[in-house]
């Protein structure tokens, strides 16, 4: 699963704190609330340029 910013469609950074997940857009430099996060199935997106994150 990939999470995208609803404003700029950039991949979000997922921060896990105290069992909660926060989604941060480095582009907009803001938190994105869970309800606004755009979810993408991994199979639906093409590999991002620059290489895949392995984890
Ligand atoms: Zn953004």
mmCIF file of the protein (N, C-alpha, C, O) and its ligand, coordinates in Angstrom:
data_MODEL
# 
_entry.id   MODEL 
# 
loop_
_entity.id 
_entity.type 
_entity.pdbx_number_of_molecules 
1 polymer     1 
2 non-polymer 1 
# 
_entity_poly.entity_id                      1 
_entity_poly.type                           'polypeptide(L)' 
_entity_poly.nstd_linkage                   no 
_entity_poly.nstd_monomer                   no 
_entity_poly.pdbx_seq_one_letter_code       
;(UNK)(UNK)(UNK)(UNK)(UNK)(UNK)(UNK)(UNK)(UNK)(UNK)(UNK)(UNK)(UNK)(UNK)(UNK)(UNK)
(UNK)(UNK)(UNK)(UNK)(UNK)(UNK)(UNK)(UNK)(UNK)(UNK)(UNK)(UNK)(UNK)(UNK)(UNK)(UNK)
(UNK)(UNK)(UNK)(UNK)(UNK)(UNK)(UNK)(UNK)(UNK)(UNK)(UNK)(UNK)(UNK)(UNK)(UNK)(UNK)
(UNK)(UNK)(UNK)(UNK)(UNK)(UNK)(UNK)
;
_entity_poly.pdbx_seq_one_letter_code_can   XXXXXXXXXXXXXXXXXXXXXXXXXXXXXXXXXXXXXXXXXXXXXXXXXXXXXXX 
_entity_poly.pdbx_strand_id                 A 
# 
loop_
_entity_poly_seq.entity_id 
_entity_poly_seq.num 
_entity_poly_seq.mon_id 
_entity_poly_seq.hetero 
1 1  UNK n 
1 2  UNK n 
1 3  UNK n 
1 4  UNK n 
1 5  UNK n 
1 6  UNK n 
1 7  UNK n 
1 8  UNK n 
1 9  UNK n 
1 10 UNK n 
1 11 UNK n 
1 12 UNK n 
1 13 UNK n 
1 14 UNK n 
1 15 UNK n 
1 16 UNK n 
1 17 UNK n 
1 18 UNK n 
1 19 UNK n 
1 20 UNK n 
1 21 UNK n 
1 22 UNK n 
1 23 UNK n 
1 24 UNK n 
1 25 UNK n 
1 26 UNK n 
1 27 UNK n 
1 28 UNK n 
1 29 UNK n 
1 30 UNK n 
1 31 UNK n 
1 32 UNK n 
1 33 UNK n 
1 34 UNK n 
1 35 UNK n 
1 36 UNK n 
1 37 UNK n 
1 38 UNK n 
1 39 UNK n 
1 40 UNK n 
1 41 UNK n 
1 42 UNK n 
1 43 UNK n 
1 44 UNK n 
1 45 UNK n 
1 46 UNK n 
1 47 UNK n 
1 48 UNK n 
1 49 UNK n 
1 50 UNK n 
1 51 UNK n 
1 52 UNK n 
1 53 UNK n 
1 54 UNK n 
1 55 UNK n 
# 
loop_
_struct_asym.id 
_struct_asym.entity_id 
A 1 
B 2 
# 
loop_
_chem_comp.id 
_chem_comp.type 
_chem_comp.mon_nstd_flag 
UNK 'L-peptide linking' . 
ZN  non-polymer         . 
# 
_pdbx_entity_nonpoly.entity_id   2 
_pdbx_entity_nonpoly.name        ? 
_pdbx_entity_nonpoly.comp_id     ZN 
# 
_pdbx_nonpoly_scheme.asym_id         B 
_pdbx_nonpoly_scheme.entity_id       2 
_pdbx_nonpoly_scheme.mon_id          ZN 
_pdbx_nonpoly_scheme.ndb_seq_num     1 
_pdbx_nonpoly_scheme.pdb_seq_num     101 
_pdbx_nonpoly_scheme.auth_seq_num    101 
_pdbx_nonpoly_scheme.pdb_mon_id      ZN 
_pdbx_nonpoly_scheme.auth_mon_id     ZN 
_pdbx_nonpoly_scheme.pdb_strand_id   A 
_pdbx_nonpoly_scheme.pdb_ins_code    . 
# 
loop_
_atom_site.group_PDB 
_atom_site.id 
_atom_site.type_symbol 
_atom_site.label_atom_id 
_atom_site.label_alt_id 
_atom_site.label_comp_id 
_atom_site.label_asym_id 
_atom_site.label_entity_id 
_atom_site.label_seq_id 
_atom_site.pdbx_PDB_ins_code 
_atom_site.Cartn_x 
_atom_site.Cartn_y 
_atom_site.Cartn_z 
_atom_site.occupancy 
_atom_site.B_iso_or_equiv 
_atom_site.pdbx_formal_charge 
_atom_site.auth_seq_id 
_atom_site.auth_comp_id 
_atom_site.auth_asym_id 
_atom_site.auth_atom_id 
_atom_site.pdbx_PDB_model_num 
ATOM   1   N  N  . UNK A 1 1  ? 0.835  -1.199 0.000   1.00 0.00 ? 1   UNK A N  1 
ATOM   2   C  CA . UNK A 1 1  ? 0.000  0.000  0.000   1.00 0.00 ? 1   UNK A CA 1 
ATOM   3   C  C  . UNK A 1 1  ? 0.868  1.246  0.000   1.00 0.00 ? 1   UNK A C  1 
ATOM   4   O  O  . UNK A 1 1  ? 1.841  1.350  0.747   1.00 0.00 ? 1   UNK A O  1 
ATOM   5   N  N  . UNK A 1 2  ? 0.497  2.180  -0.846  1.00 0.00 ? 2   UNK A N  1 
ATOM   6   C  CA . UNK A 1 2  ? 1.223  3.440  -0.906  1.00 0.00 ? 2   UNK A CA 1 
ATOM   7   C  C  . UNK A 1 2  ? 0.276  4.576  -0.543  1.00 0.00 ? 2   UNK A C  1 
ATOM   8   O  O  . UNK A 1 2  ? -0.901 4.559  -0.904  1.00 0.00 ? 2   UNK A O  1 
ATOM   9   N  N  . UNK A 1 3  ? 0.792  5.542  0.157   1.00 0.00 ? 3   UNK A N  1 
ATOM   10  C  CA . UNK A 1 3  ? -0.028 6.657  0.587   1.00 0.00 ? 3   UNK A CA 1 
ATOM   11  C  C  . UNK A 1 3  ? 0.426  7.927  -0.105  1.00 0.00 ? 3   UNK A C  1 
ATOM   12  O  O  . UNK A 1 3  ? 1.613  8.247  -0.143  1.00 0.00 ? 3   UNK A O  1 
ATOM   13  N  N  . UNK A 1 4  ? -0.539 8.637  -0.648  1.00 0.00 ? 4   UNK A N  1 
ATOM   14  C  CA . UNK A 1 4  ? -0.214 9.845  -1.384  1.00 0.00 ? 4   UNK A CA 1 
ATOM   15  C  C  . UNK A 1 4  ? -0.898 11.050 -0.763  1.00 0.00 ? 4   UNK A C  1 
ATOM   16  O  O  . UNK A 1 4  ? -1.965 10.944 -0.159  1.00 0.00 ? 4   UNK A O  1 
ATOM   17  N  N  . UNK A 1 5  ? -0.256 12.191 -0.926  1.00 0.00 ? 5   UNK A N  1 
ATOM   18  C  CA . UNK A 1 5  ? -0.830 13.446 -0.475  1.00 0.00 ? 5   UNK A CA 1 
ATOM   19  C  C  . UNK A 1 5  ? -1.989 13.829 -1.400  1.00 0.00 ? 5   UNK A C  1 
ATOM   20  O  O  . UNK A 1 5  ? -1.848 13.784 -2.622  1.00 0.00 ? 5   UNK A O  1 
ATOM   21  N  N  . UNK A 1 6  ? -3.122 14.203 -0.825  1.00 0.00 ? 6   UNK A N  1 
ATOM   22  C  CA . UNK A 1 6  ? -4.275 14.584 -1.650  1.00 0.00 ? 6   UNK A CA 1 
ATOM   23  C  C  . UNK A 1 6  ? -4.070 15.908 -2.371  1.00 0.00 ? 6   UNK A C  1 
ATOM   24  O  O  . UNK A 1 6  ? -4.786 16.218 -3.324  1.00 0.00 ? 6   UNK A O  1 
ATOM   25  N  N  . UNK A 1 7  ? -3.104 16.680 -1.924  1.00 0.00 ? 7   UNK A N  1 
ATOM   26  C  CA . UNK A 1 7  ? -2.887 17.995 -2.507  1.00 0.00 ? 7   UNK A CA 1 
ATOM   27  C  C  . UNK A 1 7  ? -1.877 17.961 -3.645  1.00 0.00 ? 7   UNK A C  1 
ATOM   28  O  O  . UNK A 1 7  ? -2.083 18.586 -4.685  1.00 0.00 ? 7   UNK A O  1 
ATOM   29  N  N  . UNK A 1 8  ? -0.783 17.226 -3.444  1.00 0.00 ? 8   UNK A N  1 
ATOM   30  C  CA . UNK A 1 8  ? 0.290  17.263 -4.438  1.00 0.00 ? 8   UNK A CA 1 
ATOM   31  C  C  . UNK A 1 8  ? 0.596  15.883 -5.018  1.00 0.00 ? 8   UNK A C  1 
ATOM   32  O  O  . UNK A 1 8  ? 1.456  15.748 -5.889  1.00 0.00 ? 8   UNK A O  1 
ATOM   33  N  N  . UNK A 1 9  ? -0.102 14.869 -4.537  1.00 0.00 ? 9   UNK A N  1 
ATOM   34  C  CA . UNK A 1 9  ? 0.066  13.515 -5.064  1.00 0.00 ? 9   UNK A CA 1 
ATOM   35  C  C  . UNK A 1 9  ? 1.471  12.969 -4.882  1.00 0.00 ? 9   UNK A C  1 
ATOM   36  O  O  . UNK A 1 9  ? 1.898  12.080 -5.618  1.00 0.00 ? 9   UNK A O  1 
ATOM   37  N  N  . UNK A 1 10 ? 2.180  13.494 -3.912  1.00 0.00 ? 10  UNK A N  1 
ATOM   38  C  CA . UNK A 1 10 ? 3.497  12.956 -3.619  1.00 0.00 ? 10  UNK A CA 1 
ATOM   39  C  C  . UNK A 1 10 ? 3.369  11.888 -2.533  1.00 0.00 ? 10  UNK A C  1 
ATOM   40  O  O  . UNK A 1 10 ? 2.454  11.924 -1.711  1.00 0.00 ? 10  UNK A O  1 
ATOM   41  N  N  . UNK A 1 11 ? 4.298  10.945 -2.549  1.00 0.00 ? 11  UNK A N  1 
ATOM   42  C  CA . UNK A 1 11 ? 4.253  9.900  -1.514  1.00 0.00 ? 11  UNK A CA 1 
ATOM   43  C  C  . UNK A 1 11 ? 4.419  10.515 -0.121  1.00 0.00 ? 11  UNK A C  1 
ATOM   44  O  O  . UNK A 1 11 ? 5.219  11.427 0.085   1.00 0.00 ? 11  UNK A O  1 
ATOM   45  N  N  . UNK A 1 12 ? 3.657  9.998  0.806   1.00 0.00 ? 12  UNK A N  1 
ATOM   46  C  CA . UNK A 1 12 ? 3.707  10.510 2.168   1.00 0.00 ? 12  UNK A CA 1 
ATOM   47  C  C  . UNK A 1 12 ? 4.680  9.703  3.005   1.00 0.00 ? 12  UNK A C  1 
ATOM   48  O  O  . UNK A 1 12 ? 4.903  8.512  2.786   1.00 0.00 ? 12  UNK A O  1 
ATOM   49  N  N  . UNK A 1 13 ? 5.242  10.399 3.967   1.00 0.00 ? 13  UNK A N  1 
ATOM   50  C  CA . UNK A 1 13 ? 6.071  9.712  4.948   1.00 0.00 ? 13  UNK A CA 1 
ATOM   51  C  C  . UNK A 1 13 ? 5.170  9.290  6.098   1.00 0.00 ? 13  UNK A C  1 
ATOM   52  O  O  . UNK A 1 13 ? 4.367  10.078 6.599   1.00 0.00 ? 13  UNK A O  1 
ATOM   53  N  N  . UNK A 1 14 ? 5.314  8.042  6.503   1.00 0.00 ? 14  UNK A N  1 
ATOM   54  C  CA . UNK A 1 14 ? 4.469  7.525  7.572   1.00 0.00 ? 14  UNK A CA 1 
ATOM   55  C  C  . UNK A 1 14 ? 5.263  7.500  8.869   1.00 0.00 ? 14  UNK A C  1 
ATOM   56  O  O  . UNK A 1 14 ? 6.305  6.854  8.973   1.00 0.00 ? 14  UNK A O  1 
ATOM   57  N  N  . UNK A 1 15 ? 4.748  8.212  9.839   1.00 0.00 ? 15  UNK A N  1 
ATOM   58  C  CA . UNK A 1 15 ? 5.390  8.224  11.147  1.00 0.00 ? 15  UNK A CA 1 
ATOM   59  C  C  . UNK A 1 15 ? 4.522  7.428  12.116  1.00 0.00 ? 15  UNK A C  1 
ATOM   60  O  O  . UNK A 1 15 ? 3.308  7.617  12.194  1.00 0.00 ? 15  UNK A O  1 
ATOM   61  N  N  . UNK A 1 16 ? 5.166  6.549  12.836  1.00 0.00 ? 16  UNK A N  1 
ATOM   62  C  CA . UNK A 1 16 ? 4.426  5.763  13.810  1.00 0.00 ? 16  UNK A CA 1 
ATOM   63  C  C  . UNK A 1 16 ? 4.851  6.193  15.199  1.00 0.00 ? 16  UNK A C  1 
ATOM   64  O  O  . UNK A 1 16 ? 6.020  6.085  15.568  1.00 0.00 ? 16  UNK A O  1 
ATOM   65  N  N  . UNK A 1 17 ? 3.895  6.678  15.958  1.00 0.00 ? 17  UNK A N  1 
ATOM   66  C  CA . UNK A 1 17 ? 4.184  7.126  17.316  1.00 0.00 ? 17  UNK A CA 1 
ATOM   67  C  C  . UNK A 1 17 ? 3.053  6.694  18.231  1.00 0.00 ? 17  UNK A C  1 
ATOM   68  O  O  . UNK A 1 17 ? 1.877  6.941  17.960  1.00 0.00 ? 17  UNK A O  1 
ATOM   69  N  N  . UNK A 1 18 ? 3.432  6.050  19.310  1.00 0.00 ? 18  UNK A N  1 
ATOM   70  C  CA . UNK A 1 18 ? 2.441  5.632  20.307  1.00 0.00 ? 18  UNK A CA 1 
ATOM   71  C  C  . UNK A 1 18 ? 1.343  4.789  19.675  1.00 0.00 ? 18  UNK A C  1 
ATOM   72  O  O  . UNK A 1 18 ? 0.187  4.870  20.089  1.00 0.00 ? 18  UNK A O  1 
ATOM   73  N  N  . UNK A 1 19 ? 1.679  4.007  18.708  1.00 0.00 ? 19  UNK A N  1 
ATOM   74  C  CA . UNK A 1 19 ? 0.676  3.154  18.099  1.00 0.00 ? 19  UNK A CA 1 
ATOM   75  C  C  . UNK A 1 19 ? -0.196 3.860  17.085  1.00 0.00 ? 19  UNK A C  1 
ATOM   76  O  O  . UNK A 1 19 ? -1.009 3.226  16.412  1.00 0.00 ? 19  UNK A O  1 
ATOM   77  N  N  . UNK A 1 20 ? -0.035 5.168  16.969  1.00 0.00 ? 20  UNK A N  1 
ATOM   78  C  CA . UNK A 1 20 ? -0.809 5.917  15.981  1.00 0.00 ? 20  UNK A CA 1 
ATOM   79  C  C  . UNK A 1 20 ? 0.075  6.207  14.778  1.00 0.00 ? 20  UNK A C  1 
ATOM   80  O  O  . UNK A 1 20 ? 1.300  6.278  14.883  1.00 0.00 ? 20  UNK A O  1 
ATOM   81  N  N  . UNK A 1 21 ? -0.565 6.371  13.656  1.00 0.00 ? 21  UNK A N  1 
ATOM   82  C  CA . UNK A 1 21 ? 0.181  6.686  12.446  1.00 0.00 ? 21  UNK A CA 1 
ATOM   83  C  C  . UNK A 1 21 ? -0.106 8.104  12.018  1.00 0.00 ? 21  UNK A C  1 
ATOM   84  O  O  . UNK A 1 21 ? -1.254 8.544  11.948  1.00 0.00 ? 21  UNK A O  1 
ATOM   85  N  N  . UNK A 1 22 ? 0.964  8.797  11.738  1.00 0.00 ? 22  UNK A N  1 
ATOM   86  C  CA . UNK A 1 22 ? 0.824  10.139 11.187  1.00 0.00 ? 22  UNK A CA 1 
ATOM   87  C  C  . UNK A 1 22 ? 1.374  10.130 9.773   1.00 0.00 ? 22  UNK A C  1 
ATOM   88  O  O  . UNK A 1 22 ? 2.372  9.471  9.481   1.00 0.00 ? 22  UNK A O  1 
ATOM   89  N  N  . UNK A 1 23 ? 0.721  10.856 8.918   1.00 0.00 ? 23  UNK A N  1 
ATOM   90  C  CA . UNK A 1 23 ? 1.166  10.926 7.535   1.00 0.00 ? 23  UNK A CA 1 
ATOM   91  C  C  . UNK A 1 23 ? 1.661  12.337 7.268   1.00 0.00 ? 23  UNK A C  1 
ATOM   92  O  O  . UNK A 1 23 ? 0.936  13.313 7.466   1.00 0.00 ? 23  UNK A O  1 
ATOM   93  N  N  . UNK A 1 24 ? 2.893  12.431 6.820   1.00 0.00 ? 24  UNK A N  1 
ATOM   94  C  CA . UNK A 1 24 ? 3.503  13.727 6.607   1.00 0.00 ? 24  UNK A CA 1 
ATOM   95  C  C  . UNK A 1 24 ? 3.882  13.876 5.144   1.00 0.00 ? 24  UNK A C  1 
ATOM   96  O  O  . UNK A 1 24 ? 4.492  12.989 4.548   1.00 0.00 ? 24  UNK A O  1 
ATOM   97  N  N  . UNK A 1 25 ? 3.507  15.016 4.581   1.00 0.00 ? 25  UNK A N  1 
ATOM   98  C  CA . UNK A 1 25 ? 3.922  15.324 3.220   1.00 0.00 ? 25  UNK A CA 1 
ATOM   99  C  C  . UNK A 1 25 ? 5.136  16.229 3.272   1.00 0.00 ? 25  UNK A C  1 
ATOM   100 O  O  . UNK A 1 25 ? 5.078  17.340 3.799   1.00 0.00 ? 25  UNK A O  1 
ATOM   101 N  N  . UNK A 1 26 ? 6.227  15.746 2.724   1.00 0.00 ? 26  UNK A N  1 
ATOM   102 C  CA . UNK A 1 26 ? 7.444  16.555 2.732   1.00 0.00 ? 26  UNK A CA 1 
ATOM   103 C  C  . UNK A 1 26 ? 7.357  17.699 1.746   1.00 0.00 ? 26  UNK A C  1 
ATOM   104 O  O  . UNK A 1 26 ? 8.054  18.705 1.874   1.00 0.00 ? 26  UNK A O  1 
ATOM   105 N  N  . UNK A 1 27 ? 6.504  17.535 0.772   1.00 0.00 ? 27  UNK A N  1 
ATOM   106 C  CA . UNK A 1 27 ? 6.339  18.565 -0.248  1.00 0.00 ? 27  UNK A CA 1 
ATOM   107 C  C  . UNK A 1 27 ? 5.578  19.763 0.330   1.00 0.00 ? 27  UNK A C  1 
ATOM   108 O  O  . UNK A 1 27 ? 6.007  20.909 0.198   1.00 0.00 ? 27  UNK A O  1 
ATOM   109 N  N  . UNK A 1 28 ? 4.458  19.476 0.963   1.00 0.00 ? 28  UNK A N  1 
ATOM   110 C  CA . UNK A 1 28 ? 3.620  20.537 1.549   1.00 0.00 ? 28  UNK A CA 1 
ATOM   111 C  C  . UNK A 1 28 ? 4.072  20.883 2.959   1.00 0.00 ? 28  UNK A C  1 
ATOM   112 O  O  . UNK A 1 28 ? 3.673  21.903 3.522   1.00 0.00 ? 28  UNK A O  1 
ATOM   113 N  N  . UNK A 1 29 ? 4.906  20.024 3.518   1.00 0.00 ? 29  UNK A N  1 
ATOM   114 C  CA . UNK A 1 29 ? 5.373  20.201 4.886   1.00 0.00 ? 29  UNK A CA 1 
ATOM   115 C  C  . UNK A 1 29 ? 4.205  20.340 5.847   1.00 0.00 ? 29  UNK A C  1 
ATOM   116 O  O  . UNK A 1 29 ? 4.119  21.280 6.637   1.00 0.00 ? 29  UNK A O  1 
ATOM   117 N  N  . UNK A 1 30 ? 3.329  19.388 5.749   1.00 0.00 ? 30  UNK A N  1 
ATOM   118 C  CA . UNK A 1 30 ? 2.200  19.387 6.668   1.00 0.00 ? 30  UNK A CA 1 
ATOM   119 C  C  . UNK A 1 30 ? 1.756  17.955 6.945   1.00 0.00 ? 30  UNK A C  1 
ATOM   120 O  O  . UNK A 1 30 ? 2.039  17.021 6.195   1.00 0.00 ? 30  UNK A O  1 
ATOM   121 N  N  . UNK A 1 31 ? 1.054  17.840 8.049   1.00 0.00 ? 31  UNK A N  1 
ATOM   122 C  CA . UNK A 1 31 ? 0.450  16.550 8.359   1.00 0.00 ? 31  UNK A CA 1 
ATOM   123 C  C  . UNK A 1 31 ? -0.796 16.367 7.521   1.00 0.00 ? 31  UNK A C  1 
ATOM   124 O  O  . UNK A 1 31 ? -1.552 17.308 7.281   1.00 0.00 ? 31  UNK A O  1 
ATOM   125 N  N  . UNK A 1 32 ? -0.992 15.155 7.088   1.00 0.00 ? 32  UNK A N  1 
ATOM   126 C  CA . UNK A 1 32 ? -2.205 14.842 6.345   1.00 0.00 ? 32  UNK A CA 1 
ATOM   127 C  C  . UNK A 1 32 ? -3.039 13.921 7.215   1.00 0.00 ? 32  UNK A C  1 
ATOM   128 O  O  . UNK A 1 32 ? -2.581 12.854 7.625   1.00 0.00 ? 32  UNK A O  1 
ATOM   129 N  N  . UNK A 1 33 ? -4.248 14.331 7.490   1.00 0.00 ? 33  UNK A N  1 
ATOM   130 C  CA . UNK A 1 33 ? -5.097 13.519 8.350   1.00 0.00 ? 33  UNK A CA 1 
ATOM   131 C  C  . UNK A 1 33 ? -5.442 12.207 7.660   1.00 0.00 ? 33  UNK A C  1 
ATOM   132 O  O  . UNK A 1 33 ? -5.509 12.114 6.435   1.00 0.00 ? 33  UNK A O  1 
ATOM   133 N  N  . UNK A 1 34 ? -5.653 11.213 8.485   1.00 0.00 ? 34  UNK A N  1 
ATOM   134 C  CA . UNK A 1 34 ? -5.863 9.859  7.984   1.00 0.00 ? 34  UNK A CA 1 
ATOM   135 C  C  . UNK A 1 34 ? -6.992 9.806  6.954   1.00 0.00 ? 34  UNK A C  1 
ATOM   136 O  O  . UNK A 1 34 ? -6.930 9.059  5.976   1.00 0.00 ? 34  UNK A O  1 
ATOM   137 N  N  . UNK A 1 35 ? -8.015 10.610 7.197   1.00 0.00 ? 35  UNK A N  1 
ATOM   138 C  CA . UNK A 1 35 ? -9.164 10.566 6.311   1.00 0.00 ? 35  UNK A CA 1 
ATOM   139 C  C  . UNK A 1 35 ? -8.910 11.141 4.930   1.00 0.00 ? 35  UNK A C  1 
ATOM   140 O  O  . UNK A 1 35 ? -9.655 10.876 3.987   1.00 0.00 ? 35  UNK A O  1 
ATOM   141 N  N  . UNK A 1 36 ? -7.843 11.938 4.820   1.00 0.00 ? 36  UNK A N  1 
ATOM   142 C  CA . UNK A 1 36 ? -7.582 12.592 3.545   1.00 0.00 ? 36  UNK A CA 1 
ATOM   143 C  C  . UNK A 1 36 ? -6.502 11.893 2.745   1.00 0.00 ? 36  UNK A C  1 
ATOM   144 O  O  . UNK A 1 36 ? -6.303 12.177 1.564   1.00 0.00 ? 36  UNK A O  1 
ATOM   145 N  N  . UNK A 1 37 ? -5.804 10.970 3.402   1.00 0.00 ? 37  UNK A N  1 
ATOM   146 C  CA . UNK A 1 37 ? -4.723 10.266 2.718   1.00 0.00 ? 37  UNK A CA 1 
ATOM   147 C  C  . UNK A 1 37 ? -5.264 9.494  1.521   1.00 0.00 ? 37  UNK A C  1 
ATOM   148 O  O  . UNK A 1 37 ? -6.309 8.848  1.605   1.00 0.00 ? 37  UNK A O  1 
ATOM   149 N  N  . UNK A 1 38 ? -4.560 9.566  0.435   1.00 0.00 ? 38  UNK A N  1 
ATOM   150 C  CA . UNK A 1 38 ? -4.937 8.808  -0.756  1.00 0.00 ? 38  UNK A CA 1 
ATOM   151 C  C  . UNK A 1 38 ? -4.207 7.473  -0.736  1.00 0.00 ? 38  UNK A C  1 
ATOM   152 O  O  . UNK A 1 38 ? -2.978 7.419  -0.691  1.00 0.00 ? 38  UNK A O  1 
ATOM   153 N  N  . UNK A 1 39 ? -4.975 6.412  -0.769  1.00 0.00 ? 39  UNK A N  1 
ATOM   154 C  CA . UNK A 1 39 ? -4.385 5.078  -0.742  1.00 0.00 ? 39  UNK A CA 1 
ATOM   155 C  C  . UNK A 1 39 ? -4.254 4.545  -2.160  1.00 0.00 ? 39  UNK A C  1 
ATOM   156 O  O  . UNK A 1 39 ? -5.174 4.640  -2.972  1.00 0.00 ? 39  UNK A O  1 
ATOM   157 N  N  . UNK A 1 40 ? -3.118 4.000  -2.424  1.00 0.00 ? 40  UNK A N  1 
ATOM   158 C  CA . UNK A 1 40 ? -2.910 3.382  -3.732  1.00 0.00 ? 40  UNK A CA 1 
ATOM   159 C  C  . UNK A 1 40 ? -2.482 1.939  -3.547  1.00 0.00 ? 40  UNK A C  1 
ATOM   160 O  O  . UNK A 1 40 ? -1.600 1.637  -2.744  1.00 0.00 ? 40  UNK A O  1 
ATOM   161 N  N  . UNK A 1 41 ? -3.099 1.074  -4.281  1.00 0.00 ? 41  UNK A N  1 
ATOM   162 C  CA . UNK A 1 41 ? -2.639 -0.306 -4.294  1.00 0.00 ? 41  UNK A CA 1 
ATOM   163 C  C  . UNK A 1 41 ? -1.294 -0.350 -4.991  1.00 0.00 ? 41  UNK A C  1 
ATOM   164 O  O  . UNK A 1 41 ? -1.096 0.293  -6.022  1.00 0.00 ? 41  UNK A O  1 
ATOM   165 N  N  . UNK A 1 42 ? -0.380 -1.104 -4.431  1.00 0.00 ? 42  UNK A N  1 
ATOM   166 C  CA . UNK A 1 42 ? 0.978  -1.130 -4.960  1.00 0.00 ? 42  UNK A CA 1 
ATOM   167 C  C  . UNK A 1 42 ? 1.007  -1.579 -6.413  1.00 0.00 ? 42  UNK A C  1 
ATOM   168 O  O  . UNK A 1 42 ? 1.853  -1.149 -7.196  1.00 0.00 ? 42  UNK A O  1 
ATOM   169 N  N  . UNK A 1 43 ? 0.075  -2.446 -6.753  1.00 0.00 ? 43  UNK A N  1 
ATOM   170 C  CA . UNK A 1 43 ? 0.079  -2.992 -8.106  1.00 0.00 ? 43  UNK A CA 1 
ATOM   171 C  C  . UNK A 1 43 ? -0.377 -1.972 -9.138  1.00 0.00 ? 43  UNK A C  1 
ATOM   172 O  O  . UNK A 1 43 ? -0.121 -2.117 -10.334 1.00 0.00 ? 43  UNK A O  1 
ATOM   173 N  N  . UNK A 1 44 ? -1.057 -0.941 -8.657  1.00 0.00 ? 44  UNK A N  1 
ATOM   174 C  CA . UNK A 1 44 ? -1.625 0.016  -9.591  1.00 0.00 ? 44  UNK A CA 1 
ATOM   175 C  C  . UNK A 1 44 ? -0.653 1.115  -9.995  1.00 0.00 ? 44  UNK A C  1 
ATOM   176 O  O  . UNK A 1 44 ? -0.865 1.819  -10.982 1.00 0.00 ? 44  UNK A O  1 
ATOM   177 N  N  . UNK A 1 45 ? 0.404  1.248  -9.227  1.00 0.00 ? 45  UNK A N  1 
ATOM   178 C  CA . UNK A 1 45 ? 1.328  2.333  -9.536  1.00 0.00 ? 45  UNK A CA 1 
ATOM   179 C  C  . UNK A 1 45 ? 2.581  1.784  -10.188 1.00 0.00 ? 45  UNK A C  1 
ATOM   180 O  O  . UNK A 1 45 ? 3.011  0.661  -9.925  1.00 0.00 ? 45  UNK A O  1 
ATOM   181 N  N  . UNK A 1 46 ? 3.134  2.588  -11.019 1.00 0.00 ? 46  UNK A N  1 
ATOM   182 C  CA . UNK A 1 46 ? 4.397  2.209  -11.623 1.00 0.00 ? 46  UNK A CA 1 
ATOM   183 C  C  . UNK A 1 46 ? 5.512  2.537  -10.637 1.00 0.00 ? 46  UNK A C  1 
ATOM   184 O  O  . UNK A 1 46 ? 5.369  3.415  -9.786  1.00 0.00 ? 46  UNK A O  1 
ATOM   185 N  N  . UNK A 1 47 ? 6.603  1.831  -10.764 1.00 0.00 ? 47  UNK A N  1 
ATOM   186 C  CA . UNK A 1 47 ? 7.717  2.098  -9.847  1.00 0.00 ? 47  UNK A CA 1 
ATOM   187 C  C  . UNK A 1 47 ? 8.108  3.569  -9.897  1.00 0.00 ? 47  UNK A C  1 
ATOM   188 O  O  . UNK A 1 47 ? 8.219  4.173  -10.964 1.00 0.00 ? 47  UNK A O  1 
ATOM   189 N  N  . UNK A 1 48 ? 8.309  4.116  -8.719  1.00 0.00 ? 48  UNK A N  1 
ATOM   190 C  CA . UNK A 1 48 ? 8.685  5.517  -8.646  1.00 0.00 ? 48  UNK A CA 1 
ATOM   191 C  C  . UNK A 1 48 ? 10.115 5.683  -9.131  1.00 0.00 ? 48  UNK A C  1 
ATOM   192 O  O  . UNK A 1 48 ? 10.979 4.830  -8.926  1.00 0.00 ? 48  UNK A O  1 
ATOM   193 N  N  . UNK A 1 49 ? 10.318 6.788  -9.765  1.00 0.00 ? 49  UNK A N  1 
ATOM   194 C  CA . UNK A 1 49 ? 11.672 7.063  -10.240 1.00 0.00 ? 49  UNK A CA 1 
ATOM   195 C  C  . UNK A 1 49 ? 12.622 7.215  -9.066  1.00 0.00 ? 49  UNK A C  1 
ATOM   196 O  O  . UNK A 1 49 ? 12.261 7.748  -8.017  1.00 0.00 ? 49  UNK A O  1 
ATOM   197 N  N  . UNK A 1 50 ? 13.822 6.743  -9.259  1.00 0.00 ? 50  UNK A N  1 
ATOM   198 C  CA . UNK A 1 50 ? 14.803 6.885  -8.201  1.00 0.00 ? 50  UNK A CA 1 
ATOM   199 C  C  . UNK A 1 50 ? 14.962 5.629  -7.359  1.00 0.00 ? 50  UNK A C  1 
ATOM   200 O  O  . UNK A 1 50 ? 15.866 5.541  -6.528  1.00 0.00 ? 50  UNK A O  1 
ATOM   201 N  N  . UNK A 1 51 ? 14.094 4.671  -7.572  1.00 0.00 ? 51  UNK A N  1 
ATOM   202 C  CA . UNK A 1 51 ? 14.277 3.423  -6.865  1.00 0.00 ? 51  UNK A CA 1 
ATOM   203 C  C  . UNK A 1 51 ? 13.205 3.168  -5.843  1.00 0.00 ? 51  UNK A C  1 
ATOM   204 O  O  . UNK A 1 51 ? 12.604 4.091  -5.293  1.00 0.00 ? 51  UNK A O  1 
ATOM   205 N  N  . UNK A 1 52 ? 12.980 1.918  -5.602  1.00 0.00 ? 52  UNK A N  1 
ATOM   206 C  CA . UNK A 1 52 ? 11.928 1.522  -4.664  1.00 0.00 ? 52  UNK A CA 1 
ATOM   207 C  C  . UNK A 1 52 ? 12.468 1.472  -3.249  1.00 0.00 ? 52  UNK A C  1 
ATOM   208 O  O  . UNK A 1 52 ? 13.655 1.237  -3.021  1.00 0.00 ? 52  UNK A O  1 
ATOM   209 N  N  . UNK A 1 53 ? 11.578 1.697  -2.315  1.00 0.00 ? 53  UNK A N  1 
ATOM   210 C  CA . UNK A 1 53 ? 11.958 1.567  -0.934  1.00 0.00 ? 53  UNK A CA 1 
ATOM   211 C  C  . UNK A 1 53 ? 11.821 0.108  -0.533  1.00 0.00 ? 53  UNK A C  1 
ATOM   212 O  O  . UNK A 1 53 ? 10.778 -0.516 -0.731  1.00 0.00 ? 53  UNK A O  1 
ATOM   213 N  N  . UNK A 1 54 ? 12.859 -0.401 0.013   1.00 0.00 ? 54  UNK A N  1 
ATOM   214 C  CA . UNK A 1 54 ? 12.810 -1.791 0.430   1.00 0.00 ? 54  UNK A CA 1 
ATOM   215 C  C  . UNK A 1 54 ? 12.689 -1.854 1.938   1.00 0.00 ? 54  UNK A C  1 
ATOM   216 O  O  . UNK A 1 54 ? 13.594 -1.446 2.667   1.00 0.00 ? 54  UNK A O  1 
ATOM   217 N  N  . UNK A 1 55 ? 11.589 -2.357 2.385   1.00 0.00 ? 55  UNK A N  1 
ATOM   218 C  CA . UNK A 1 55 ? 11.387 -2.569 3.801   1.00 0.00 ? 55  UNK A CA 1 
ATOM   219 C  C  . UNK A 1 55 ? 10.169 -3.413 4.009   1.00 0.00 ? 55  UNK A C  1 
ATOM   220 O  O  . UNK A 1 55 ? 9.814  -3.715 5.149   1.00 0.00 ? 55  UNK A O  1 
HETATM 221 ZN ZN . ZN  B 2 .  ? 1.511  17.418 -0.361  1.00 0.00 ? 101 ZN  A ZN 1 
# 
